């Protein structure tokens, strides 16, 4: 068995194992080739390498040399089988050397060296390394168990046989009793072999029965699988038929409902037309049953190319600058004007004659509307609403959003209806019969002024305001 001192000298200080391909540094220390390469790689970038053991420095170009003699010794040491029972020599106090034998008399474990110098007398019995020495001595007399009591089937010492509880019993030497026991045990394998053969036959019979049972189960499984496969197919067919019928009924119901909806939509449109006609009739009846209240244009708001008549009812476009006095209320960039009267509640109606102009805007605005720039044009901000005619096209404009009015509109006179609380501003063509053009819906937050804009010709407030 290898000496512990030699094993320690052959250990790499990095991996703590016997050297593998050992190499030697210039300082004389030895390491495994793989271990020292790994250490030196971590020192790359530094000015010099250092020995992991003594920290001696040497140049980066230094290459460790292979130690061939140490390599042979390490290979031989690794080839020697090590017996490691976990029990170490009692007398090797400086190193942990595996024990080769244990002396029952000394109650000590011995390595190969101490076994050679150990007492050879008969009392010193050497056994395999063992830590449970108490099992080899009598628990009463602390003597070695050398005899076997055949009556009590127990291992005993000399004192037990002569003066102890086994006195007078038939005893045998422990070795002789062990041989007799071994002889009896030699016949046991034959009996066990016979029983094993019988057991194997039973196992074979059971395996055959299991095979037949598996074949039978496979047949039943195939039958049941086919049965359920057919059931699933029938269920799938039934599901398809039910889904087709549900879809057919759904489509039939949808068509019926769609036809009914179309009929109701037609009826709704008819009712809407009737309601509009009745509304127009009601408005027309107001026209003839109510007296007008004058609505006048505010000269202080008129643009410089607009002439306001003496009765303040007509706004005419002029290519001659009217040189109106500068006022904060005046529109600076467009030919437009607003009324002096404002409306903050109730329902109101008035008419405008546009027969003598082909380009105009009529509507309403808040008093806070800008008076300069593009944002001051009626309909091009969120503070005004206007009906615009340009090139025989009619549009309703608010906050720069344009709504095109369809069809040909014979429009010489317009009716304008305001319901302040309801938030509605409606435009009508006063032809025969009266035609509703468009209704704006909004939530009014300020009083409203009537507003006019004209390019070429003139427009006139032909009727006053009806308030009700």
DODO-711021 format. One record per residue (C-alpha): residue number from 1; residue in one letter; chain; x, y, z. Coordinates in Angstrom, 2 decimals. Layout:
% DODO-711021
(NUM "A" "A" (X Y Z));
...
This chain:
% DODO-711021
(1 "X" "A" (0.00 0.00 0.00));
(2 "X" "A" (1.28 3.46 -0.90));
(3 "X" "A" (2.90 5.51 1.80));
(4 "X" "A" (0.95 8.62 2.85));
(5 "X" "A" (4.09 10.75 2.67));
(6 "X" "A" (4.74 9.74 -0.92));
(7 "X" "A" (1.11 10.40 -1.88));
(8 "X" "A" (1.29 13.88 -0.38));
(9 "X" "A" (4.47 14.68 -2.31));
(10 "X" "A" (2.82 13.61 -5.55));
(11 "X" "A" (-0.23 15.88 -5.10));
(12 "X" "A" (-0.71 19.04 -7.24));
(13 "X" "A" (-1.15 22.04 -4.94));
(14 "X" "A" (-3.91 23.41 -7.26));
(15 "X" "A" (-6.23 20.40 -7.80));
(16 "X" "A" (-4.98 18.42 -4.72));
(17 "X" "A" (-4.83 15.23 -6.82));
(18 "X" "A" (-1.90 13.08 -8.03));
(19 "X" "A" (-0.11 14.89 -10.85));
(20 "X" "A" (-1.41 14.53 -14.42));
(21 "X" "A" (1.19 15.46 -17.08));
(22 "X" "A" (3.29 17.34 -14.48));
(23 "X" "A" (5.35 20.38 -15.56));
(24 "X" "A" (8.00 22.37 -13.67));
(25 "X" "A" (8.28 26.14 -13.43));
(26 "X" "A" (11.61 27.93 -13.31));
(27 "X" "A" (11.23 28.31 -9.54));
(28 "X" "A" (11.16 24.48 -9.18));
(29 "X" "A" (7.49 23.96 -8.22));
(30 "X" "A" (5.48 21.29 -10.03));
(31 "X" "A" (1.85 21.42 -11.23));
(32 "X" "A" (-0.50 19.56 -13.55));
(33 "X" "A" (-0.23 20.89 -17.11));
(34 "X" "A" (-3.96 21.74 -17.25));
(35 "X" "A" (-3.94 23.36 -13.79));
(36 "X" "A" (-0.99 25.70 -14.39));
(37 "X" "A" (-2.28 26.65 -17.89));
(38 "X" "A" (-5.59 27.67 -16.34));
(39 "X" "A" (-3.84 29.79 -13.70));
(40 "X" "A" (-1.49 31.47 -16.18));
(41 "X" "A" (-4.40 32.30 -18.52));
(42 "X" "A" (-5.99 34.31 -15.72));
(43 "X" "A" (-2.78 36.39 -15.48));
(44 "X" "A" (-2.76 37.43 -19.16));
(45 "X" "A" (-2.36 41.17 -19.62));
(46 "X" "A" (-0.01 41.57 -16.64));
(47 "X" "A" (3.68 42.37 -17.06));
(48 "X" "A" (4.84 39.00 -15.67));
(49 "X" "A" (3.53 35.61 -14.55));
(50 "X" "A" (3.67 34.50 -10.90));
(51 "X" "A" (4.05 31.02 -9.42));
(52 "X" "A" (0.79 30.13 -7.60));
(53 "X" "A" (2.82 28.62 -4.71));
(54 "X" "A" (5.85 30.88 -4.05));
(55 "X" "A" (4.70 33.96 -6.09));
(56 "X" "A" (8.05 34.04 -7.95));
(57 "X" "A" (7.87 36.20 -11.09));
(58 "X" "A" (9.01 35.22 -14.60));
(59 "X" "A" (8.47 36.57 -18.09));
(60 "X" "A" (5.29 35.98 -20.04));
(61 "X" "A" (7.28 34.11 -22.66));
(62 "X" "A" (8.35 31.45 -20.12));
(63 "X" "A" (6.96 28.01 -21.04));
(64 "X" "A" (6.78 25.38 -18.22));
(65 "X" "A" (8.88 22.26 -18.96));
(66 "X" "A" (7.44 18.78 -18.72));
(67 "X" "A" (8.85 16.77 -15.74));
(68 "X" "A" (9.19 13.31 -17.29));
(69 "X" "A" (10.53 11.58 -14.17));
(70 "X" "A" (7.74 12.90 -11.98));
(71 "X" "A" (5.25 11.94 -14.70));
(72 "X" "A" (6.39 8.28 -14.57));
(73 "X" "A" (6.22 8.20 -10.75));
(74 "X" "A" (2.74 9.72 -10.73));
(75 "X" "A" (1.54 7.23 -13.38));
(76 "X" "A" (2.90 4.30 -11.33));
(77 "X" "A" (1.27 5.63 -8.16));
(78 "X" "A" (-2.11 5.95 -9.88));
(79 "X" "A" (-1.80 2.35 -11.14));
(80 "X" "A" (-1.45 0.95 -7.57));
(81 "X" "A" (-4.94 0.02 -6.28));
(82 "X" "A" (-5.83 1.80 -3.08));
(83 "X" "A" (-7.73 0.00 -0.33));
(84 "X" "A" (-9.68 2.62 1.49));
(85 "X" "A" (-12.05 1.28 4.10));
(86 "X" "A" (-12.34 4.59 5.89));
(87 "X" "A" (-10.25 3.12 8.79));
(88 "X" "A" (-6.77 4.57 9.34));
(89 "X" "A" (-3.65 3.34 11.14));
(90 "X" "A" (-3.75 4.11 14.85));
(91 "X" "A" (0.04 4.61 15.06));
(92 "X" "A" (0.48 6.94 12.06));
(93 "X" "A" (-0.39 10.06 14.02));
(94 "X" "A" (1.02 12.60 11.54));
(95 "X" "A" (-0.72 11.32 8.41));
(96 "X" "A" (-4.00 9.53 7.65));
(97 "X" "A" (-2.70 6.16 6.35));
(98 "X" "A" (-5.35 3.52 5.51));
(99 "X" "A" (-5.30 0.49 7.86));
(100 "X" "A" (-4.53 -3.00 6.53));
(101 "X" "A" (-5.54 -5.04 9.62));
(102 "X" "A" (-7.09 -4.59 13.08));
(103 "X" "A" (-5.71 -6.31 16.22));
(104 "X" "A" (-8.47 -7.49 18.52));
(105 "X" "A" (-6.12 -7.79 21.52));
(106 "X" "A" (-4.61 -4.30 21.12));
(107 "X" "A" (-7.85 -2.82 19.81));
(108 "X" "A" (-5.74 -0.91 17.25));
(109 "X" "A" (-5.74 -0.60 13.46));
(110 "X" "A" (-2.42 -1.15 11.64));
(111 "X" "A" (-1.03 -0.01 8.28));
(112 "X" "A" (1.20 -2.30 6.17));
(113 "X" "A" (4.37 -1.05 7.93));
(114 "X" "A" (3.06 -1.47 11.49));
(115 "X" "A" (1.58 -4.90 10.65));
(116 "X" "A" (5.09 -6.17 9.94));
(117 "X" "A" (6.40 -5.09 13.36));
(118 "X" "A" (3.28 -6.15 15.36));
(119 "X" "A" (3.31 -8.85 18.12));
(120 "X" "A" (2.98 -12.35 16.55));
(121 "X" "A" (1.71 -14.19 19.65));
(122 "X" "A" (-1.55 -16.19 19.49));
(123 "X" "A" (-3.41 -13.74 21.68));
(124 "X" "A" (-2.93 -10.97 19.13));
(125 "X" "A" (-5.51 -11.90 16.50));
(126 "X" "A" (-5.46 -9.79 13.30));
(127 "X" "A" (-8.71 -9.32 11.37));
(128 "X" "A" (-9.82 -7.09 8.47));
(129 "X" "A" (-10.01 -3.39 9.39));
(130 "X" "A" (-12.90 -2.98 11.78));
(131 "X" "A" (-14.10 -0.30 14.14));
(132 "X" "A" (-16.62 -2.53 15.96));
(133 "X" "A" (-14.17 -4.48 18.11));
(134 "X" "A" (-16.70 -4.89 20.89));
(135 "X" "A" (-18.47 -7.50 18.72));
(136 "X" "A" (-15.34 -9.71 18.84));
(137 "X" "A" (-14.95 -9.71 22.66));
(138 "X" "A" (-17.17 -10.96 25.44));
(139 "X" "A" (-19.30 -8.15 26.79));
(140 "X" "A" (-19.04 -9.65 30.33));
(141 "X" "A" (-15.43 -10.75 30.69));
(142 "X" "A" (-13.80 -8.54 28.00));
(143 "X" "A" (-12.07 -11.63 26.60));
(144 "X" "A" (-11.79 -12.77 22.98));
(145 "X" "A" (-14.67 -14.94 21.78));
(146 "X" "A" (-12.96 -18.29 20.97));
(147 "X" "A" (-15.73 -20.89 21.57));
(148 "X" "A" (-19.24 -21.65 20.35));
(149 "X" "A" (-21.94 -22.96 22.75));
(150 "X" "A" (-23.97 -25.52 20.78));
(151 "X" "A" (-26.84 -25.52 23.29));
(152 "X" "A" (-27.38 -21.72 23.26));
(153 "X" "A" (-25.95 -21.15 19.73));
(154 "X" "A" (-23.78 -18.33 21.07));
(155 "X" "A" (-20.14 -17.25 20.79));
(156 "X" "A" (-18.45 -17.34 24.22));
(157 "X" "A" (-15.08 -16.74 25.85));
(158 "X" "A" (-13.05 -19.11 28.10));
(159 "X" "A" (-14.49 -17.64 31.32));
(160 "X" "A" (-18.09 -18.11 30.07));
(161 "X" "A" (-17.33 -21.78 29.42));
(162 "X" "A" (-15.60 -22.50 32.74));
(163 "X" "A" (-17.37 -20.32 35.28));
(164 "X" "A" (-20.08 -18.40 33.49));
(165 "X" "A" (-23.68 -19.16 32.51));
(166 "X" "A" (-22.51 -21.60 29.85));
(167 "X" "A" (-20.62 -23.81 32.35));
(168 "X" "A" (-21.19 -27.51 31.61));
(169 "X" "A" (-22.56 -26.84 28.13));
(170 "X" "A" (-21.20 -28.60 25.10));
(171 "X" "A" (-18.84 -26.15 23.40));
(172 "X" "A" (-16.69 -26.18 20.27));
(173 "X" "A" (-13.82 -24.13 19.01));
(174 "X" "A" (-15.19 -21.13 17.12));
(175 "X" "A" (-13.29 -22.07 13.97));
(176 "X" "A" (-14.58 -25.69 14.07));
(177 "X" "A" (-18.15 -24.50 14.62));
(178 "X" "A" (-17.74 -22.06 11.73));
(179 "X" "A" (-16.58 -24.89 9.44));
(180 "X" "A" (-19.53 -27.08 10.42));
(181 "X" "A" (-21.87 -24.17 9.77));
(182 "X" "A" (-20.27 -23.60 6.39));
(183 "X" "A" (-20.69 -27.31 5.57));
(184 "X" "A" (-24.40 -27.14 6.31));
(185 "X" "A" (-24.66 -23.99 4.24));
(186 "X" "A" (-23.06 -25.78 1.29));
(187 "X" "A" (-26.18 -27.99 1.04));
(188 "X" "A" (-28.49 -25.00 1.13));
(189 "X" "A" (-27.82 -23.87 -2.50));
(190 "X" "A" (-29.05 -27.25 -3.84));
(191 "X" "A" (-32.33 -26.93 -1.96));
(192 "X" "A" (-32.62 -23.33 -3.01));
(193 "X" "A" (-31.91 -24.31 -6.62));
(194 "X" "A" (-34.75 -26.80 -6.55));
(195 "X" "A" (-37.10 -24.23 -5.07));
(196 "X" "A" (-35.91 -21.66 -7.60));
(197 "X" "A" (-36.68 -24.07 -10.47));
(198 "X" "A" (-40.16 -24.63 -9.05));
(199 "X" "A" (-40.60 -20.88 -8.71));
(200 "X" "A" (-39.43 -20.34 -12.29));
(201 "X" "A" (-42.03 -22.86 -13.50));
(202 "X" "A" (-44.74 -21.02 -11.60));
(203 "X" "A" (-43.50 -17.71 -13.03));
(204 "X" "A" (-43.56 -19.22 -16.54));
(205 "X" "A" (-47.12 -20.48 -16.03));
(206 "X" "A" (-48.20 -17.08 -14.76));
(207 "X" "A" (-46.52 -15.37 -17.72));
(208 "X" "A" (-48.36 -17.68 -20.11));
(209 "X" "A" (-51.64 -16.89 -18.36));
(210 "X" "A" (-50.81 -13.19 -18.47));
(211 "X" "A" (-50.08 -13.46 -22.23));
(212 "X" "A" (-53.42 -15.15 -22.88));
(213 "X" "A" (-55.15 -12.54 -20.73));
(214 "X" "A" (-53.42 -9.74 -22.67));
(215 "X" "A" (-54.53 -11.29 -25.99));
(216 "X" "A" (-58.08 -11.52 -24.72));
(217 "X" "A" (-57.97 -7.95 -23.40));
(218 "X" "A" (-56.57 -6.76 -26.74));
(219 "X" "A" (-59.52 -8.37 -28.53));
(220 "X" "A" (-62.03 -6.78 -26.17));
(221 "X" "A" (-60.22 -3.42 -26.47));
(222 "X" "A" (-60.42 -3.57 -30.26));
(223 "X" "A" (-64.14 -4.39 -30.13));
(224 "X" "A" (-64.88 -1.58 -27.66));
(225 "X" "A" (-62.73 0.87 -29.66));
(226 "X" "A" (-64.61 0.05 -32.86));
(227 "X" "A" (-67.93 0.42 -31.03));
(228 "X" "A" (-67.07 3.84 -29.63));
(229 "X" "A" (-65.58 4.90 -32.98));
(230 "X" "A" (-68.94 4.14 -34.59));
(231 "X" "A" (-70.76 5.99 -31.79));
(232 "X" "A" (-68.54 9.04 -32.29));
(233 "X" "A" (-69.15 8.95 -36.05));
(234 "X" "A" (-72.90 8.84 -35.47));
(235 "X" "A" (-72.62 11.69 -32.98));
(236 "X" "A" (-70.57 13.74 -35.47));
(237 "X" "A" (-73.18 13.17 -38.17));
(238 "X" "A" (-75.95 14.12 -35.77));
(239 "X" "A" (-74.05 17.26 -34.70));
(240 "X" "A" (-73.60 18.31 -38.34));
(241 "X" "A" (-77.30 17.81 -39.08));
(242 "X" "A" (-78.33 19.75 -35.97));
(243 "X" "A" (-75.93 22.61 -36.76));
(244 "X" "A" (-77.16 22.76 -40.37));
(245 "X" "A" (-80.75 22.94 -39.16));
(246 "X" "A" (-79.87 25.66 -36.64));
(247 "X" "A" (-78.11 27.64 -39.38));
(248 "X" "A" (-81.07 27.20 -41.74));
(249 "X" "A" (-83.51 28.42 -39.10));
(250 "X" "A" (-81.20 31.31 -38.21));
(251 "X" "A" (-80.93 32.40 -41.85));
(252 "X" "A" (-84.68 32.07 -42.35));
(253 "X" "A" (-85.36 34.14 -39.24));
(254 "X" "A" (-82.71 36.71 -40.26));
(255 "X" "A" (-84.27 37.10 -43.69));
(256 "X" "A" (-87.71 37.54 -42.14));
(257 "X" "A" (-86.40 40.08 -39.62));
(258 "X" "A" (-84.43 41.90 -42.32));
(259 "X" "A" (-87.52 42.16 -44.51));
(260 "X" "A" (-89.52 43.45 -41.54));
(261 "X" "A" (-86.76 45.95 -40.72));
(262 "X" "A" (-86.81 47.21 -44.31));
(263 "X" "A" (-90.55 47.66 -44.12));
(264 "X" "A" (-90.23 49.52 -40.83));
(265 "X" "A" (-87.42 51.68 -42.24));
(266 "X" "A" (-89.65 52.62 -45.17));
(267 "X" "A" (-92.45 53.38 -42.78));
(268 "X" "A" (-90.09 55.38 -40.58));
(269 "X" "A" (-88.94 57.42 -43.60));
(270 "X" "A" (-92.55 58.06 -44.54));
(271 "X" "A" (-93.31 59.19 -40.98));
(272 "X" "A" (-90.21 61.39 -40.98));
(273 "X" "A" (-91.33 63.02 -44.21));
(274 "X" "A" (-94.79 63.54 -42.79));
(275 "X" "A" (-93.35 65.00 -39.59));
(276 "X" "A" (-91.11 67.31 -41.63));
(277 "X" "A" (-94.05 68.34 -43.76));
(278 "X" "A" (-96.13 69.01 -40.67));
(279 "X" "A" (-93.22 70.99 -39.19));
(280 "X" "A" (-92.94 73.00 -42.38));
(281 "X" "A" (-96.68 73.57 -42.33));
(282 "X" "A" (-96.45 74.67 -38.71));
(283 "X" "A" (-93.59 77.05 -39.53));
(284 "X" "A" (-95.45 78.34 -42.57));
(285 "X" "A" (-98.52 78.91 -40.37));
(286 "X" "A" (-96.43 80.88 -37.97));
(287 "X" "A" (-95.17 82.99 -40.87));
(288 "X" "A" (-98.71 84.04 -41.64));
(289 "X" "A" (-100.12 84.17 -38.13));
(290 "X" "A" (-97.39 86.09 -36.32));
(291 "X" "A" (-96.28 89.65 -36.64));
(292 "X" "A" (-92.68 90.42 -37.50));
(293 "X" "A" (-90.30 92.19 -35.17));
(294 "X" "A" (-87.63 94.13 -36.98));
(295 "X" "A" (-84.09 92.71 -37.15));
(296 "X" "A" (-81.42 95.32 -38.00));
(297 "X" "A" (-77.82 94.99 -39.17));
(298 "X" "A" (-75.04 96.44 -37.00));
(299 "X" "A" (-73.12 98.94 -39.19));
(300 "X" "A" (-70.20 98.88 -36.72));
(301 "X" "A" (-69.52 95.24 -37.68));
(302 "X" "A" (-69.71 95.58 -41.49));
(303 "X" "A" (-66.59 94.95 -43.59));
(304 "X" "A" (-65.13 97.81 -45.66));
(305 "X" "A" (-66.53 96.44 -48.95));
(306 "X" "A" (-70.11 96.18 -47.66));
(307 "X" "A" (-72.63 99.00 -47.86));
(308 "X" "A" (-75.45 98.90 -45.32));
(309 "X" "A" (-78.76 100.50 -46.39));
(310 "X" "A" (-80.32 103.32 -44.44));
(311 "X" "A" (-83.02 101.03 -42.98));
(312 "X" "A" (-80.21 98.62 -41.99));
(313 "X" "A" (-82.02 95.74 -43.73));
(314 "X" "A" (-79.84 95.30 -46.83));
(315 "X" "A" (-76.14 94.45 -47.19));
(316 "X" "A" (-74.66 95.24 -50.65));
(317 "X" "A" (-71.22 94.32 -51.95));
(318 "X" "A" (-69.17 97.25 -53.31));
(319 "X" "A" (-65.80 97.30 -55.04));
(320 "X" "A" (-65.28 100.75 -53.49));
(321 "X" "A" (-63.88 100.81 -49.97));
(322 "X" "A" (-66.53 102.25 -47.68));
(323 "X" "A" (-63.92 103.46 -45.22));
(324 "X" "A" (-65.99 102.52 -42.21));
(325 "X" "A" (-64.65 103.86 -38.94));
(326 "X" "A" (-62.30 101.53 -37.15));
(327 "X" "A" (-64.13 99.71 -34.34));
(328 "X" "A" (-63.26 96.57 -32.36));
(329 "X" "A" (-66.47 94.94 -33.58));
(330 "X" "A" (-65.77 95.38 -37.32));
(331 "X" "A" (-64.83 92.43 -39.59));
(332 "X" "A" (-61.52 93.32 -41.20));
(333 "X" "A" (-60.97 90.61 -43.84));
(334 "X" "A" (-64.39 89.51 -45.12));
(335 "X" "A" (-67.51 91.18 -46.56));
(336 "X" "A" (-69.78 90.16 -43.71));
(337 "X" "A" (-71.95 91.76 -41.04));
(338 "X" "A" (-74.01 90.62 -38.04));
(339 "X" "A" (-77.26 91.84 -36.47));
(340 "X" "A" (-77.42 94.25 -33.60));
(341 "X" "A" (-79.95 92.04 -31.86));
(342 "X" "A" (-78.89 88.86 -30.07));
(343 "X" "A" (-80.94 85.81 -29.05));
(344 "X" "A" (-80.24 83.96 -25.79));
(345 "X" "A" (-83.52 82.04 -25.37));
(346 "X" "A" (-86.78 81.11 -27.04));
(347 "X" "A" (-87.71 80.23 -30.65));
(348 "X" "A" (-87.22 82.74 -33.49));
(349 "X" "A" (-87.82 82.90 -37.21));
(350 "X" "A" (-86.78 85.38 -39.94));
(351 "X" "A" (-86.40 85.50 -43.71));
(352 "X" "A" (-83.67 86.65 -46.09));
(353 "X" "A" (-84.00 87.63 -49.77));
(354 "X" "A" (-80.98 86.30 -51.75));
(355 "X" "A" (-82.40 86.70 -55.25));
(356 "X" "A" (-79.93 89.49 -56.19));
(357 "X" "A" (-76.73 87.67 -55.26));
(358 "X" "A" (-75.15 84.41 -56.46));
(359 "X" "A" (-72.47 84.01 -53.76));
(360 "X" "A" (-73.38 84.46 -50.11));
(361 "X" "A" (-73.45 83.00 -46.61));
(362 "X" "A" (-76.29 83.33 -44.10));
(363 "X" "A" (-76.33 81.98 -40.58));
(364 "X" "A" (-75.64 82.81 -36.94));
(365 "X" "A" (-72.62 83.40 -34.71));
(366 "X" "A" (-71.57 84.13 -31.13));
(367 "X" "A" (-70.56 87.69 -30.24));
(368 "X" "A" (-67.09 86.32 -29.30));
(369 "X" "A" (-66.30 85.38 -32.92));
(370 "X" "A" (-62.93 86.70 -34.12));
(371 "X" "A" (-63.09 89.84 -36.28));
(372 "X" "A" (-59.82 89.34 -38.17));
(373 "X" "A" (-58.12 86.49 -40.06));
(374 "X" "A" (-59.36 83.23 -41.60));
(375 "X" "A" (-60.92 82.19 -38.32));
(376 "X" "A" (-63.33 85.13 -38.55));
(377 "X" "A" (-65.14 83.75 -41.63));
(378 "X" "A" (-68.68 82.48 -40.91));
(379 "X" "A" (-68.61 78.67 -40.52));
(380 "X" "A" (-64.80 78.42 -40.36));
(381 "X" "A" (-64.68 78.33 -36.53));
(382 "X" "A" (-66.57 76.75 -33.67));
(383 "X" "A" (-68.48 79.97 -32.95));
(384 "X" "A" (-70.57 80.23 -36.11));
(385 "X" "A" (-72.89 78.24 -38.40));
(386 "X" "A" (-73.61 79.18 -42.02));
(387 "X" "A" (-75.51 78.13 -45.17));
(388 "X" "A" (-73.12 78.82 -48.07));
(389 "X" "A" (-73.87 79.22 -51.78));
(390 "X" "A" (-70.92 79.20 -54.19));
(391 "X" "A" (-71.20 78.32 -57.92));
(392 "X" "A" (-74.72 76.92 -57.50));
(393 "X" "A" (-73.50 74.54 -54.79));
(394 "X" "A" (-75.06 74.69 -51.34));
(395 "X" "A" (-73.21 73.60 -48.20));
(396 "X" "A" (-73.65 73.95 -44.44));
(397 "X" "A" (-70.38 74.84 -42.66));
(398 "X" "A" (-69.39 74.75 -38.96));
(399 "X" "A" (-65.88 74.61 -37.48));
(400 "X" "A" (-64.54 74.12 -41.06));
(401 "X" "A" (-66.61 70.94 -41.43));
(402 "X" "A" (-68.61 71.03 -44.68));
(403 "X" "A" (-71.94 69.24 -45.29));
(404 "X" "A" (-72.90 69.12 -48.98));
(405 "X" "A" (-76.65 69.60 -49.65));
(406 "X" "A" (-77.99 67.35 -52.43));
(407 "X" "A" (-80.03 68.23 -55.51));
(408 "X" "A" (-81.04 71.48 -57.20));
(409 "X" "A" (-82.19 74.10 -54.72));
(410 "X" "A" (-84.33 76.93 -56.15));
(411 "X" "A" (-83.45 79.51 -53.55));
(412 "X" "A" (-84.56 83.17 -53.83));
(413 "X" "A" (-85.82 83.49 -50.29));
(414 "X" "A" (-84.59 81.69 -47.21));
(415 "X" "A" (-86.28 81.02 -43.91));
(416 "X" "A" (-84.13 80.64 -40.79));
(417 "X" "A" (-85.56 79.06 -37.64));
(418 "X" "A" (-83.82 79.04 -34.23));
(419 "X" "A" (-84.87 77.01 -31.19));
(420 "X" "A" (-82.27 78.10 -28.63));
(421 "X" "A" (-83.20 75.71 -25.80));
(422 "X" "A" (-83.47 72.72 -28.16));
(423 "X" "A" (-80.11 73.65 -29.74));
(424 "X" "A" (-81.48 73.62 -33.32));
(425 "X" "A" (-80.82 75.97 -36.25));
(426 "X" "A" (-82.85 75.15 -39.41));
(427 "X" "A" (-82.69 76.51 -42.96));
(428 "X" "A" (-85.68 76.47 -45.36));
(429 "X" "A" (-86.16 77.36 -49.01));
(430 "X" "A" (-89.33 79.42 -49.21));
(431 "X" "A" (-90.52 78.01 -52.51));
(432 "X" "A" (-93.90 76.40 -53.05));
(433 "X" "A" (-94.09 74.21 -51.13));
(434 "X" "A" (-91.64 75.18 -48.38));
(435 "X" "A" (-88.55 72.92 -48.50));
(436 "X" "A" (-86.46 72.00 -45.49));
(437 "X" "A" (-82.76 72.24 -46.39));
(438 "X" "A" (-80.82 71.33 -43.22));
(439 "X" "A" (-80.98 71.44 -39.43));
(440 "X" "A" (-77.89 72.00 -37.28));
(441 "X" "A" (-77.94 70.55 -33.77));
(442 "X" "A" (-75.68 72.05 -31.11));
(443 "X" "A" (-75.52 73.08 -27.47));
(444 "X" "A" (-75.47 76.89 -27.53));
(445 "X" "A" (-73.29 78.45 -24.85));
(446 "X" "A" (-73.56 82.15 -25.81));
(447 "X" "A" (-76.19 84.48 -27.25));
(448 "X" "A" (-76.51 84.31 -31.05));
(449 "X" "A" (-76.46 87.06 -33.74));
(450 "X" "A" (-77.83 86.76 -37.27));
(451 "X" "A" (-74.88 86.86 -39.72));
(452 "X" "A" (-74.62 87.70 -43.46));
(453 "X" "A" (-71.77 87.55 -45.98));
(454 "X" "A" (-72.08 88.65 -49.66));
(455 "X" "A" (-69.87 88.73 -52.80));
(456 "X" "A" (-71.55 90.62 -55.62));
(457 "X" "A" (-75.10 91.93 -55.53));
(458 "X" "A" (-76.96 92.26 -52.28));
(459 "X" "A" (-79.00 90.29 -49.77));
(460 "X" "A" (-81.86 91.65 -47.73));
(461 "X" "A" (-83.66 90.77 -44.53));
(462 "X" "A" (-87.11 90.65 -46.07));
(463 "X" "A" (-89.01 89.88 -42.91));
(464 "X" "A" (-88.55 90.59 -39.28));
(465 "X" "A" (-88.00 88.17 -36.47));
(466 "X" "A" (-90.88 86.08 -35.20));
(467 "X" "A" (-90.45 85.38 -31.54));
(468 "X" "A" (-92.59 82.79 -29.76));
